[in-house]
Amino acid sequence: MKFTEQDERKLHEREAAVLRAVVFEFITKGKPIGSRSFVQKYSFSVSPATMRNIMFDLESMGYLKQPHTSAGRIPTDKGYRFYVDSLLDSYEFVTKEQIKVREELLRKEVQLDKMFSSISKMLSLVSRYAGVVLTPKPDFTVVKHIDLVPLDNNEILFLLITRTGVILTRRVSVSANLIQDELYQHSKYLTGELCGYSLFEIRKDVFERLRSETMNDHNKEMALDIAQLALAETDDTDLFVDGIENLLHIPEMVEKDQLKSLLRLIEEKRLLKGIMEKNLVNEGINTFIGEEIEGADVSGCSIVTSSYKIGNKTVGVLGIIGPTRMDYEKIVPLVDYTGKVVSDFLTKMSK
């Protein structure tokens, strides 16, 4: 997501270099940047007076601001946007972080709810911010096996296991008392007919086709009745968030406005879920800085996300929530790489 430009000149090479250095310094130190010490540290071949003029121009164009009249300058959301966009052109990923991502995924049980929880924890642990994962809708999962288990009061437990390890459970009430052997035959029939299809395909036309093929076969019709009742509900996506407490240790995140924004994201899961769902249509890496987080009235926060796929179909989003002063040079490639690993992992599991 790019910052909107409003008919303004492009930054000169020196201005761009200064801006990148200011943002990097502020991310690293968290303190306003003064011209004299900045010139000395970064060996710019200009005088402090010239540097003040450059910073003034960057401030006039909205890339920097002064928190107080006598203080140095800090980046604005627009300044961070320029810095992040320059990172997206080329970056390197730390090998150690790659190993952490892959090991964390492959060591866990092959159950998606546990895996997504592990991914959010891993993103939080490695980034030291908050990790978030929006799960796929079960509609995208492909059936591997179905079991029907008898319960009390003419109820049946419908168990559906998918190729990606998701286990869906539903209670279904039936009019007759079915014995175990009948349920075994129903399970065998449903597994044979529905295995290899996604839930979306099953709801869309597989049930209708099977109905036309099994007219007047009471046993098969009963099995289909149970399956249709169990799969009638459309499950929503789920959201895993881990490491919010990390943000409470960052000084600027507990200032009044920033804390209010952060608490709103924590308490209103629907809000964060909506933000993540918007990224289902955006492939690859996306960054949202401060006011760019639409519809959330969030200040002082940034979200870096990456979509992930099963095959060629985008099914979910993962990312990291942090301060606008987050370490983008580390976070952007971390999120990007994790999205690719998850896509590869889910695609292999679904085959």
C-alpha positions in Angstrom: 0.0 0.0 0.0 1.6 3.2 -1.1 1.2 6.6 0.5 -0.9 9.0 -1.7 1.2 11.6 -3.4 -0.3 15.0 -4.0 1.5 16.7 -6.9 4.8 17.2 -5.0 8.3 17.0 -6.3 10.4 13.8 -6.0 13.0 13.8 -3.3 16.6 14.6 -4.4 19.0 11.8 -3.8 20.6 13.5 -0.8 17.2 14.2 0.7 16.2 10.6 0.3 19.4 9.4 1.9 18.9 11.7 4.9 15.3 10.7 5.3 16.1 7.0 5.3 18.9 7.6 7.8 16.6 9.7 10.1 13.9 6.9 10.1 16.5 4.2 10.7 18.0 6.2 13.6 14.6 6.9 15.1 13.6 3.2 14.8 16.9 2.3 16.5 17.0 4.9 19.3 13.5 6.2 19.7 14.7 9.7 20.3 14.2 12.9 18.1 17.0 13.5 15.7 19.1 16.7 16.0 21.1 17.9 13.0 24.6 18.3 14.6 24.9 14.8 16.2 23.2 13.3 13.1 25.8 14.8 10.7 28.6 13.5 12.9 27.3 10.0 13.2 26.3 9.4 9.6 29.3 11.2 8.0 27.2 13.3 5.6 29.5 15.7 3.9 27.4 18.7 4.8 27.4 21.2 7.6 24.9 21.1 10.5 23.3 24.2 9.1 22.8 22.5 5.7 21.5 19.5 7.4 19.0 21.7 9.3 17.8 23.1 6.0 17.4 19.6 4.5 15.4 18.5 7.6 13.3 21.7 7.4 12.5 20.9 3.7 11.6 17.3 4.6 9.4 18.6 7.4 7.7 21.1 5.0 6.9 18.2 2.7 5.4 16.2 5.5 8.1 13.5 5.9 9.3 14.7 9.3 7.9 16.6 12.3 9.0 18.1 15.6 7.3 16.8 18.7 8.3 20.0 20.5 9.7 23.3 19.3 13.1 22.8 20.8 13.3 19.0 20.0 14.9 17.3 17.0 12.7 15.7 14.3 10.9 12.4 14.1 9.3 10.6 11.1 5.7 11.1 10.2 3.6 8.2 8.8 4.5 9.6 5.4 8.2 9.4 6.3 7.8 5.8 7.4 6.0 5.0 4.2 8.9 6.3 2.1 11.3 4.2 4.2 9.3 1.0 3.9 8.8 1.4 0.2 12.5 1.8 -0.3 13.0 -1.5 1.6 10.5 -3.4 -0.6 12.8 -2.9 -3.6 15.4 -5.3 -2.2 16.0 -7.0 1.1 17.8 -10.0 2.5 16.4 -12.5 5.0 18.4 -13.6 7.9 19.1 -17.3 7.6 18.6 -17.9 11.4 15.1 -16.5 11.2 14.2 -18.8 8.2 15.2 -21.8 10.3 13.0 -20.6 13.2 10.0 -20.2 10.9 10.4 -23.6 9.2 11.2 -25.6 12.4 8.3 -24.0 14.3 5.9 -25.1 11.6 7.2 -28.6 11.0 7.6 -29.6 14.6 4.0 -29.1 15.4 1.1 -31.5 15.0 -0.6 -31.5 11.7 -3.8 -29.7 12.9 -4.4 -26.3 11.5 -5.8 -24.7 14.6 -2.6 -25.6 16.5 -0.4 -24.7 13.6 -1.9 -21.2 13.2 -1.6 -20.7 17.0 2.1 -21.7 16.7 2.6 -19.3 13.8 1.2 -16.3 15.7 3.4 -17.2 18.7 6.4 -17.6 16.5 5.9 -14.2 14.7 5.5 -12.6 18.1 8.6 -14.3 19.5 10.9 -13.4 16.6 9.6 -9.9 16.1 9.0 -9.0 19.7 5.8 -7.4 18.7 2.4 -9.0 18.2 1.8 -11.8 15.8 -1.6 -12.3 14.1 -3.0 -15.0 11.8 -6.4 -15.0 10.0 -7.3 -18.6 9.3 -8.9 -19.9 6.1 -12.6 -20.6 5.9 -13.2 -24.3 6.1 -14.9 -24.0 2.6 -11.4 -24.2 1.1 -10.5 -27.5 2.8 -10.7 -30.8 1.1 -12.4 -33.8 2.7 -10.2 -36.8 3.7 -12.4 -38.9 6.0 -15.9 -38.8 7.6 -17.0 -40.6 10.8 -20.4 -40.7 12.4 -20.6 -41.5 16.1 -23.8 -42.2 18.0 -24.7 -40.0 21.0 -27.7 -39.9 23.3 -31.2 -38.8 22.4 -31.0 -39.6 18.7 -28.1 -37.3 18.2 -25.1 -38.1 16.0 -21.6 -36.6 16.1 -20.5 -35.8 12.6 -16.6 -35.8 12.4 -15.0 -34.5 9.2 -11.2 -34.7 8.8 -9.7 -32.6 6.0 -6.4 -33.1 4.1 -4.9 -30.1 5.9 -5.6 -31.7 9.3 -8.7 -29.6 10.2 -11.2 -31.6 12.2 -14.8 -30.3 12.0 -17.4 -31.6 14.5 -21.1 -31.1 14.4 -24.0 -32.5 16.4 -26.9 -33.6 14.2 -30.4 -34.7 15.5 -32.1 -37.4 13.5 -35.6 -38.8 13.8 -34.6 -42.5 14.1 -32.3 -44.3 16.5 -29.4 -45.5 14.3 -27.2 -48.3 15.4 -23.4 -48.3 15.1 -23.4 -50.6 12.1 -25.7 -48.3 10.2 -23.6 -45.3 11.0 -20.5 -47.2 9.9 -22.1 -47.9 6.5 -23.1 -44.2 6.2 -19.6 -43.1 7.2 -18.1 -45.4 4.5 -20.5 -44.1 1.9 -19.9 -40.4 2.7 -16.1 -40.8 2.8 -16.1 -42.6 -0.6 -18.3 -40.0 -2.3 -17.1 -36.8 -0.7 -13.3 -37.5 -0.3 -11.3 -35.2 -2.6 -13.9 -32.5 -2.8 -13.7 -29.1 -1.0 -16.6 -28.1 1.3 -17.5 -25.4 -1.2 -17.7 -27.9 -4.1 -19.8 -30.3 -1.9 -22.3 -27.6 -1.0 -22.4 -26.2 -4.6 -23.2 -29.3 -6.6 -21.9 -32.7 -5.2 -24.9 -33.1 -2.9 -27.3 -32.4 -5.7 -25.5 -34.9 -8.0 -25.5 -37.6 -5.3 -29.2 -37.0 -4.6 -30.1 -37.6 -8.3 -28.0 -40.9 -8.2 -29.5 -42.3 -5.0 -33.2 -41.7 -5.4 -35.3 -44.3 -3.5 -32.2 -45.6 -1.7 -33.2 -44.8 1.9 -29.9 -45.6 3.5 -27.9 -43.4 1.2 -30.5 -40.6 1.4 -30.2 -40.8 5.2 -26.5 -40.5 5.0 -26.8 -37.4 2.8 -29.4 -35.9 5.1 -27.0 -36.1 8.0 -24.1 -34.7 6.0 -26.2 -31.8 4.6 -27.4 -30.9 8.1 -23.9 -31.0 9.5 -22.4 -28.9 6.7 -25.3 -26.4 6.3 -23.6 -23.9 8.5 -20.9 -21.8 6.9 -18.0 -21.4 9.4 -16.3 -18.1 9.6 -12.6 -17.4 9.7 -10.8 -17.4 13.1 -8.2 -15.0 14.3 -5.1 -15.9 16.4 -3.3 -13.0 18.1 -0.2 -13.5 20.3 2.2 -11.1 22.0 0.1 -8.0 22.7 1.9 -7.7 26.0 5.1 -7.1 24.0 3.6 -3.8 22.8 2.9 -2.7 26.4 6.7 -2.6 27.0 7.3 -0.1 24.2 7.2 3.5 25.8 5.4 5.3 23.0 2.7 2.5 22.8 1.5 3.3 26.3 1.1 7.0 25.7 -2.5 8.1 25.9 -3.5 8.1 22.2 -1.4 5.1 21.3 -2.6 3.1 24.2 -6.2 3.9 23.4 -5.7 2.7 19.8 -4.0 -0.4 21.0 -6.6 -1.3 23.5 -9.3 -0.8 20.8 -7.5 -3.3 18.6 -7.2 -5.8 21.5 -10.8 -5.5 22.7 -12.6 -5.3 19.4 -11.5 -8.5 17.7 -14.0 -7.9 15.0 -12.1 -4.7 14.1 -8.8 -6.4 13.7 -10.4 -9.3 11.9 -11.9 -6.8 9.4 -8.5 -5.2 8.8 -7.0 -8.6 8.1 -9.8 -9.7 5.9 -9.3 -6.7 3.6 -5.9 -8.2 2.8 -7.4 -11.4 1.3 -7.5 -9.6 -2.0 -4.0 -8.3 -1.8 -1.3 -10.8 -2.7 2.1 -10.8 -1.2 3.5 -8.3 1.4 1.5 -5.3 2.5 2.3 -2.6 5.1 -0.2 -0.2 6.8 1.2 2.7 8.7 -0.8 4.7 11.2 -3.7 6.4 9.5 -3.3 4.0 6.5 -5.1 1.4 8.6 -8.5 2.2 7.2 -11.6 2.3 9.4 -9.8 1.7 12.6 -8.9 5.2 13.9 -5.5 3.9 14.9 -2.6 6.1 15.7 1.0 5.1 16.5 0.5 1.5 15.1 1.6 -0.3 12.0 0.6 -3.6 10.6 2.7 -5.7 8.1 0.8 -8.5 6.5 1.2 -11.3 3.9 -1.5 -13.4 2.3 -1.0 -17.2 2.1 -2.4 -19.7 -0.4 -3.5 -23.3 -0.9 -2.3 -23.9 -4.5 -3.2 -20.7 -6.4 -6.1 -19.7 -4.1 -5.5 -17.1 -1.5 -7.1 -18.4 1.7 -5.7 -16.4 4.7 -3.5 -13.6 6.0 -0.8 -13.4 8.6 1.2 -10.5 10.0 2.7 -8.5 12.7 1.3 -5.5 14.7 3.7 -3.0 16.2 4.5 0.6 16.7 5.0 2.9 13.6 8.6 2.8 14.9 8.9 -0.9 14.2 12.0 -2.5 12.8 10.7 -2.8 9.2 14.0 -4.0 7.9 13.5 -7.2 9.9 9.7 -7.4 10.0 8.9 -7.0 6.3 11.1 -10.0 5.1 10.0 -12.0 8.2 6.3 -11.7 7.3 6.9 -12.2 3.6 9.0 -15.4 4.2 6.5 -16.8 6.7 3.6 -16.3 4.2 5.6 -18.2 1.6 6.4 -21.1 4.0 2.8 -21.4 5.1 1.6 -21.4 1.5 4.0 -24.1 0.6 3.2 -26.1 3.7 -0.6 -26.0 3.2 -0.4 -26.7 -0.5 1.6 -29.9 0.2 -0.7 -30.9 3.0 -3.8 -30.5 0.7 -2.6 -32.9 -2.0 
